[in-house]
C-alpha cells in the first residue's frame, strides 16, 4: 500500500469520526422523556402506599358524592358506586376477580379498594404529565364496570397526544397459593401488557397494583406530537414494592375493614406509646396479657374484649385499641396447628405516625439489634429498615429514617414473636425478607446517615 493511499484512508476514517461526534453533539435531549420518567416514578411512589382518592375515582366514574357525608362515609359511598359488594351476586366484582364479593370478608374489601387504586394512579399520572398536554381521558385495561371496559379516552393509541398508564403486580394467585402469581408481564415497549395467569379469564389483559408487600410496575406510554402532524411513541416505567401493614388499616373506611370499637377509659395510656401500656404483671414480651409462644389463641378474644367490642362479622385475628389521640391496630397469628394452639406473634401497627415507639426508646431499654435488613429505599434521603432485636423479648421493628437513622426514628410497626417463630415471621407475607428481590441483610451501623445505610455492602449469604 502506497503512502498516499494510506493517508487518504486515514483522512477518511478521521472524517467519519468527526462527523459522528458532531452528530452526537447536535442531538438534543428530549425534555418530554424526562417528564415522562418523572411521571412514572411519581405514579409508582403513590401506588406503593396503597392509598386511593375518592374524589379522583368519583370524577372518572361520574359519581356525585353527597355533601352531607363525613370522610369515611364518602369513601364507602364511592366504593359502592364503583364496585358494589352485597349479599346478592355482584357482577362487577366477579368479572374482575373471578369470585363473588362477600361484604363481611375483609380480603374482598381490600380487593375492592385495589380497583379504586387503579383509577387514582392513572389520574395522578395524567395530572403529573400535564406539561406534556396529553389528550384528555384514560383507560384502565381490564376494569369492566358493567357496560364495558372503563375508557374515557378522547383519542386512539394511533393518534398524537395519546397517553396511557399500564400497571402490573406480583399478586399471589387468589385460587391457589401454591400456584405462580396471578399476573404475568408479557412483551416489551408498546407491546407490554399485564396478563392474567389464573381464573376463568386466563389470558385476558388486566391492570393490577397488587396486594400489600407485592412488587409492582407502572408503564406509561405517550404519543409525542410532531410538527408534521405525526407522533413519536415514548415509554417510561418504574418499579417498586407496595408497603405492608398500615395500608390495610388506615385507608379503608372502618366499616369495610376494621371492627366496630367501643372506646374504654383504660385506653388513655395509648397516647404515651407502647410502653405506657405495660403493667408490673405484663411487660414485653407480654402485651395486654398475651404472650407469644404461651397464650392459647382461643383466649385472645376474651382479652381483646376488654379493650374493644368486636363485630361478630369481622375476622378474629385482629382488634383495635384507641384513645382520643390515636390508636394501635393489633394483629395476632396462631402457630402451625401441628405445633400447638398458641399465639406465635403479635403485630402492632400505629394508626397515627409516632404512636408506637422510637428506635431510641428500644435501645434505651436494652434491646440489641441482632439482624438488620435494608427493606426499602423510599426517597432520595429516606429508608426503611427491618431490625430484629433480642432482649427481654424478640422484637421485629420496621424503622423509618428520613435524613438519618437516629434515636427519634419512628417505629410504627412492631412484631412481638415467640423465639422459635422469628424466622417464620420474617419469611411470611408481610416481610418476605428471605425471598425478596429488594431486601438485603446489612450490618448494624448504629445511629448513622441514610447514605451510609444505603451504600453499606450487604452481608454475604452463607
Legacy VTK file of the C-alpha trace (Angstrom):
# vtk DataFile Version 3.0
C-alpha trace
ASCII
DATASET POLYDATA
POINTS 462 float
0.000 0.000 0.000
1.398 3.348 -1.082
1.924 6.191 1.330
-0.626 8.386 -0.485
-3.293 5.656 -0.296
-2.686 5.226 3.442
-3.052 8.981 4.016
-6.356 9.034 2.129
-7.684 6.108 4.183
-6.678 7.736 7.479
-8.262 11.003 6.430
-11.487 9.195 5.562
-11.600 7.459 8.939
-10.911 10.740 10.715
-13.726 12.453 8.796
-16.187 9.700 9.766
-15.208 10.029 13.427
-15.586 13.810 13.335
-18.998 13.601 11.671
-20.156 11.000 14.187
-19.033 13.249 17.047
-20.825 16.221 15.553
-23.966 14.152 15.272
-23.800 13.291 18.964
-23.218 16.911 19.947
-26.146 18.107 17.841
-28.542 15.522 19.197
-30.715 17.462 21.598
-32.202 15.781 24.646
-35.950 15.395 24.553
-37.439 17.083 27.656
-40.602 15.011 27.252
-38.654 11.843 28.068
-37.527 13.276 31.404
-41.058 14.443 32.224
-42.493 11.041 31.375
-39.923 9.223 33.511
-40.650 11.572 36.411
-44.350 10.857 35.940
-43.770 7.098 36.097
-41.736 7.495 39.287
-44.386 9.677 40.929
-47.144 7.250 39.973
-45.171 4.330 41.387
-44.319 6.169 44.617
-48.002 6.873 45.220
-49.106 3.381 44.180
-46.889 1.601 46.729
-48.590 3.447 49.597
-51.810 1.571 48.876
-53.868 4.754 49.069
-56.691 5.864 46.806
-58.513 9.141 46.297
-62.304 9.129 46.382
-62.584 12.483 44.565
-60.482 11.228 41.631
-62.432 7.980 41.404
-65.795 9.732 41.623
-64.868 12.173 38.849
-63.900 9.359 36.486
-66.984 7.204 37.043
-69.324 10.205 37.043
-70.491 9.830 40.636
-71.537 12.856 42.698
-70.583 12.434 46.356
-73.343 13.628 48.729
-72.098 16.727 50.532
-73.537 15.738 53.916
-71.302 12.645 54.263
-68.248 12.557 56.525
-64.890 11.337 55.213
-65.434 7.652 55.983
-68.926 7.646 54.509
-67.674 9.450 51.388
-65.138 6.723 50.720
-67.650 3.970 51.365
-70.156 5.606 49.013
-67.613 5.929 46.209
-66.532 2.291 46.577
-70.152 1.201 46.478
-70.677 3.211 43.300
-67.546 1.757 41.691
-67.887 -1.882 42.685
-70.912 -2.930 44.776
-70.482 -5.674 47.361
-73.790 -7.081 48.589
-75.398 -10.254 49.886
-76.523 -10.919 46.309
-74.413 -11.656 43.223
-72.022 -8.789 42.386
-71.201 -8.931 38.655
-68.553 -6.149 38.557
-66.525 -7.737 41.345
-66.957 -11.213 39.859
-65.867 -10.071 36.401
-62.658 -8.622 37.790
-61.652 -11.204 40.395
-63.437 -14.374 39.238
-65.342 -14.758 42.513
-68.357 -13.151 44.167
-67.918 -10.410 46.776
-68.640 -11.097 50.446
-69.432 -7.860 52.349
-68.187 -9.452 55.584
-64.841 -10.552 54.148
-62.009 -8.073 54.702
-59.943 -9.587 51.859
-62.771 -8.746 49.472
-62.862 -5.231 50.940
-59.174 -4.906 50.106
-59.764 -6.158 46.551
-62.451 -3.516 46.013
-60.031 -0.878 47.227
-57.369 -2.157 44.830
-59.758 -1.485 41.954
-60.105 2.110 43.126
-56.318 2.439 43.304
-56.039 1.742 39.572
-58.152 4.770 38.721
-56.427 7.000 41.262
-52.927 6.238 39.985
-53.940 6.708 36.342
-55.462 10.130 37.095
-52.449 11.145 39.178
-50.090 10.200 36.340
-52.152 12.155 33.815
-52.101 15.217 36.103
-48.359 14.903 36.754
-47.667 14.877 32.999
-49.824 17.979 32.373
-46.806 19.822 30.938
-46.890 17.386 28.003
-50.505 18.334 27.283
-51.695 14.701 26.986
-55.086 14.099 25.409
-57.915 14.004 27.992
-59.286 10.715 29.257
-57.952 7.405 30.497
-58.409 3.687 30.022
-57.986 1.096 32.758
-57.267 -2.126 30.927
-59.457 -4.994 32.129
-61.540 -2.906 34.552
-65.100 -3.556 33.402
-67.876 -1.668 35.157
-70.911 -3.438 33.729
-71.173 -1.609 30.420
-67.693 -2.436 29.160
-64.111 -1.508 29.961
-63.562 1.800 31.737
-62.410 4.007 28.873
-62.825 7.791 28.676
-60.005 8.338 26.165
-60.647 11.032 23.550
-58.042 9.807 21.043
-56.848 6.368 19.972
-53.426 4.856 20.566
-52.534 5.731 16.979
-53.114 9.466 17.451
-50.795 12.232 18.698
-51.282 13.081 22.365
-52.459 9.603 23.391
-51.447 8.873 26.991
-51.822 5.536 28.755
-50.862 4.094 32.133
-50.298 0.336 32.391
-49.907 -1.398 35.763
-48.915 -4.915 36.806
-48.018 -6.741 40.008
-46.708 -9.931 41.554
-50.035 -10.579 43.334
-50.410 -14.153 44.525
-52.984 -16.439 42.983
-56.414 -15.955 44.517
-57.413 -19.550 43.842
-54.307 -21.487 44.852
-51.484 -20.008 46.932
-49.127 -22.699 45.650
-49.512 -21.574 42.041
-47.435 -18.858 40.369
-48.572 -15.219 40.667
-51.989 -14.193 39.366
-50.418 -11.974 36.682
-47.504 -12.127 34.294
-45.930 -9.275 32.361
-45.804 -10.055 28.651
-43.990 -8.225 25.841
-41.885 -5.086 25.801
-42.321 -1.441 24.849
-45.629 -0.708 23.169
-46.429 -4.442 23.199
-46.150 -4.649 27.010
-49.208 -5.895 28.854
-50.264 -7.369 32.192
-51.855 -10.732 31.524
-53.986 -12.880 33.827
-52.438 -16.259 34.522
-55.345 -17.696 36.530
-59.134 -17.726 36.881
-61.761 -18.240 34.222
-60.347 -15.221 32.400
-56.843 -16.634 31.966
-55.004 -14.815 29.193
-57.062 -11.639 29.474
-55.172 -8.373 29.868
-55.908 -6.670 33.191
-54.082 -3.894 35.040
-53.266 -4.519 38.702
-51.389 -2.752 41.513
-51.067 -5.734 43.828
-51.700 -6.515 47.456
-49.605 -5.213 50.322
-45.924 -6.197 50.038
-46.280 -7.155 46.351
-43.910 -5.871 43.655
-45.455 -3.545 41.086
-44.504 -1.990 37.754
-46.019 1.148 36.215
-45.528 1.662 32.456
-46.537 4.951 30.814
-46.909 5.405 27.050
-47.230 8.779 25.329
-47.502 9.742 21.659
-45.491 12.959 21.498
-46.905 15.166 18.700
-44.518 16.205 15.897
-44.541 19.252 13.633
-45.500 17.145 10.618
-48.713 16.016 12.319
-47.356 12.630 13.304
-46.064 11.446 16.643
-43.185 9.673 18.373
-44.102 6.958 20.885
-42.333 7.473 24.223
-42.277 4.902 27.021
-41.256 5.168 30.672
-41.529 2.718 33.540
-40.886 2.478 37.262
-40.967 -0.477 39.637
-41.295 -0.711 43.398
-42.740 -2.694 46.266
-46.038 -1.999 47.978
-45.866 -1.015 51.598
-47.053 -3.532 54.168
-49.477 -3.462 57.096
-50.705 0.087 57.569
-52.050 0.464 54.037
-54.705 -2.055 55.001
-55.532 -0.245 58.211
-55.647 3.483 57.608
-57.028 3.857 54.110
-60.206 1.809 54.087
-63.412 3.076 55.653
-63.584 1.455 59.105
-66.963 -0.117 58.350
-65.328 -2.009 55.479
-62.304 -3.373 57.277
-61.951 -2.797 60.982
-64.034 -3.951 63.943
-66.658 -1.725 65.487
-64.896 -0.250 68.503
-66.187 0.980 71.829
-63.529 3.190 73.489
-62.836 2.479 77.134
-61.315 4.672 79.861
-58.493 2.116 80.119
-57.251 3.194 76.676
-55.962 6.616 77.658
-52.341 5.382 78.150
-52.118 4.638 74.402
-51.270 8.319 73.960
-47.963 7.536 75.720
-46.980 4.859 73.244
-46.329 1.146 73.507
-44.542 1.137 76.863
-47.303 3.132 78.564
-49.438 0.000 78.208
-47.054 -2.126 80.284
-48.002 -3.085 83.821
-45.991 -4.698 86.637
-47.609 -8.007 85.706
-47.349 -7.636 81.921
-44.239 -6.205 80.280
-42.783 -7.269 76.939
-42.934 -9.925 75.612
-46.354 -9.773 77.305
-48.782 -7.369 75.627
-52.244 -6.833 77.137
-51.952 -10.253 78.754
-50.948 -12.016 75.519
-47.552 -13.736 75.495
-46.388 -15.149 72.131
-45.381 -18.757 72.497
-47.538 -19.228 75.618
-51.044 -17.753 75.304
-53.604 -20.014 73.659
-55.143 -18.407 70.583
-58.642 -19.117 71.899
-58.009 -16.871 74.907
-57.285 -13.775 72.822
-60.909 -12.873 72.071
-61.681 -12.593 75.778
-58.587 -10.464 76.317
-59.425 -8.221 73.376
-62.985 -7.670 74.571
-61.637 -5.655 77.492
-60.293 -3.102 75.024
-62.776 -3.155 72.160
-66.071 -4.702 71.288
-65.518 -6.745 68.140
-68.211 -7.039 65.497
-69.166 -10.711 65.031
-68.819 -10.296 61.250
-65.104 -9.467 61.339
-62.157 -11.817 61.304
-60.964 -12.958 64.708
-57.260 -12.277 64.201
-57.172 -8.540 64.853
-58.610 -5.832 67.083
-58.006 -2.165 67.839
-57.280 -0.162 70.943
-57.874 3.553 70.794
-57.569 6.851 72.595
-58.590 10.362 71.635
-55.159 10.990 70.118
-54.812 7.823 68.084
-54.663 4.089 68.479
-52.894 0.810 67.825
-54.076 -1.887 65.446
-53.266 -5.339 66.832
-52.920 -8.467 64.689
-52.107 -11.853 66.151
-51.041 -15.029 64.389
-51.516 -18.587 65.575
-48.786 -21.193 65.343
-48.870 -24.106 62.960
-51.625 -26.301 64.470
-49.275 -29.279 64.323
-47.083 -27.484 66.868
-49.804 -26.228 69.183
-52.616 -23.693 69.517
-50.530 -20.865 70.951
-50.198 -17.361 69.571
-46.934 -17.245 67.610
-46.661 -13.477 67.167
-48.411 -10.162 67.747
-48.061 -7.391 65.178
-48.682 -3.830 66.399
-49.395 -1.059 63.907
-49.667 2.598 64.882
-52.790 4.186 63.423
-51.134 7.592 63.657
-47.396 8.243 62.998
-45.316 8.162 66.171
-47.986 6.498 68.323
-45.980 3.321 68.977
-42.351 3.952 69.865
-38.938 5.044 68.531
-35.605 3.380 67.853
-34.013 5.238 70.764
-36.671 4.005 73.177
-35.991 0.358 72.295
-32.216 0.757 72.584
-32.546 2.595 75.899
-34.500 -0.365 77.267
-31.628 -2.729 76.480
-32.860 -4.299 73.263
-29.951 -5.259 70.984
-30.112 -5.353 67.148
-29.391 -8.913 66.063
-30.247 -8.656 62.364
-30.785 -5.627 60.129
-32.450 -5.688 56.718
-32.354 -2.832 54.254
-36.001 -3.226 53.385
-36.802 -0.366 51.072
-35.352 2.931 49.843
-38.354 5.263 49.757
-36.805 8.504 48.526
-33.576 10.392 47.870
-32.807 10.584 51.601
-35.230 8.159 53.215
-35.092 4.465 54.001
-36.990 1.712 55.802
-35.097 -0.879 57.833
-36.413 -4.046 59.447
-34.465 -4.770 62.625
-34.642 -7.932 64.728
-33.995 -7.172 68.403
-33.169 -9.516 71.247
-33.575 -8.716 74.918
-36.450 -9.362 77.271
-38.454 -10.163 74.127
-37.829 -10.990 70.485
-38.954 -7.937 68.522
-39.090 -7.206 64.813
-39.294 -3.460 64.188
-39.922 -1.522 60.995
-37.821 1.628 61.357
-38.362 4.659 59.131
-35.454 7.038 58.650
-35.599 10.435 56.963
-32.164 12.040 56.688
-30.706 9.655 59.260
-31.324 6.612 61.388
-31.319 8.153 64.846
-32.915 7.932 68.277
-36.069 9.677 67.022
-36.526 7.374 64.021
-40.131 6.243 64.178
-41.210 2.635 64.683
-44.819 2.399 63.583
-44.853 -1.384 63.083
-43.562 -3.790 65.716
-43.908 -7.562 65.890
-43.502 -9.432 69.181
-42.603 -13.018 68.316
-42.032 -16.254 70.146
-38.332 -17.094 69.958
-38.924 -20.171 67.794
-41.151 -18.178 65.409
-38.810 -15.302 64.454
-37.586 -16.851 61.213
-41.136 -17.833 60.257
-42.315 -14.250 60.793
-39.500 -12.847 58.671
-40.481 -15.206 55.869
-44.215 -14.515 55.946
-46.258 -12.450 53.511
-45.679 -9.237 55.429
-41.879 -9.270 55.356
-40.712 -11.865 52.784
-37.164 -10.979 53.759
-35.642 -14.284 52.722
-37.021 -14.297 49.186
-37.449 -10.629 48.346
-35.522 -9.061 45.482
-35.216 -5.676 47.244
-34.445 -6.672 50.836
-30.880 -7.442 51.865
-29.279 -8.119 55.233
-26.740 -5.486 56.226
-24.573 -4.746 59.296
-25.949 -2.667 62.173
-24.316 0.768 61.849
-25.906 2.346 64.906
-27.088 5.904 64.511
-25.904 6.843 61.031
-26.862 8.718 57.868
-29.254 7.331 55.269
-26.367 7.435 52.789
-24.326 5.079 54.954
-27.188 2.613 55.311
-27.942 2.861 51.607
-24.376 2.180 50.482
-23.192 -0.369 53.042
-22.312 -3.727 51.472
-24.905 -6.458 52.235
-23.840 -9.433 54.304
-22.882 -12.472 52.286
-25.442 -15.266 52.386
-23.733 -18.468 53.516
LINES 1 463
462 0 1 2 3 4 5 6 7 8 9 10 11 12 13 14 15 16 17 18 19 20 21 22 23 24 25 26 27 28 29 30 31 32 33 34 35 36 37 38 39 40 41 42 43 44 45 46 47 48 49 50 51 52 53 54 55 56 57 58 59 60 61 62 63 64 65 66 67 68 69 70 71 72 73 74 75 76 77 78 79 80 81 82 83 84 85 86 87 88 89 90 91 92 93 94 95 96 97 98 99 100 101 102 103 104 105 106 107 108 109 110 111 112 113 114 115 116 117 118 119 120 121 122 123 124 125 126 127 128 129 130 131 132 133 134 135 136 137 138 139 140 141 142 143 144 145 146 147 148 149 150 151 152 153 154 155 156 157 158 159 160 161 162 163 164 165 166 167 168 169 170 171 172 173 174 175 176 177 178 179 180 181 182 183 184 185 186 187 188 189 190 191 192 193 194 195 196 197 198 199 200 201 202 203 204 205 206 207 208 209 210 211 212 213 214 215 216 217 218 219 220 221 222 223 224 225 226 227 228 229 230 231 232 233 234 235 236 237 238 239 240 241 242 243 244 245 246 247 248 249 250 251 252 253 254 255 256 257 258 259 260 261 262 263 264 265 266 267 268 269 270 271 272 273 274 275 276 277 278 279 280 281 282 283 284 285 286 287 288 289 290 291 292 293 294 295 296 297 298 299 300 301 302 303 304 305 306 307 308 309 310 311 312 313 314 315 316 317 318 319 320 321 322 323 324 325 326 327 328 329 330 331 332 333 334 335 336 337 338 339 340 341 342 343 344 345 346 347 348 349 350 351 352 353 354 355 356 357 358 359 360 361 362 363 364 365 366 367 368 369 370 371 372 373 374 375 376 377 378 379 380 381 382 383 384 385 386 387 388 389 390 391 392 393 394 395 396 397 398 399 400 401 402 403 404 405 406 407 408 409 410 411 412 413 414 415 416 417 418 419 420 421 422 423 424 425 426 427 428 429 430 431 432 433 434 435 436 437 438 439 440 441 442 443 444 445 446 447 448 449 450 451 452 453 454 455 456 457 458 459 460 461
